């Protein structure tokens, strides 16, 4: 949302800015209980997460324009094809070809992960960008950490404290208010 306002000249209302801030505060509240400063590479992890978020924001902003021109299916095909080629090149640089010799179950699981964890989510995101616009679709992306926390609690029995619930509620409220048109 901020990058679109800065680089694409999209209007940024006070309401949008306040809801965006509320969403970020909610994510911060939701993940703060799990931070372990001094335990491992917290700083490196934070920098990597920030870099990932920034690259995803740039992707969302740029793909919003491309999706309108090419359509979500074509953008998904291009994005996944490029990612696939880059992954194969990385494999060839880092591993011997003999590493490809695996039981059929490993290959089947790899194909399932490629389809359900990569291609389908990329297509759904580009379709959301096409239907909702990049700014609104990116706001829905802020729900990701909230669902991760809730699923970790429900499926993995990880603890869930009031601060995380407050953060989750704040994010859900901000996203629902922003997208209520």
Protein Blocks (a to p, Z undefined) as FASTA:
>chain_A
ZZmmmmnopacdfklmmmmmmmmmmmmmmmmmmpcghiajlklmmmmmmmmmmmmmmmmm
mmmmmmmmnopklmmmmmmmmmmmmmmmmmmmmpcfklmpccfklmmmmmmmmmmmmmmm
mmmmmmmmmmnojklmmmmmmmmmmmmmmmmmmmnopacdfklmmmmmmmmmmmmmmmmZ
Z
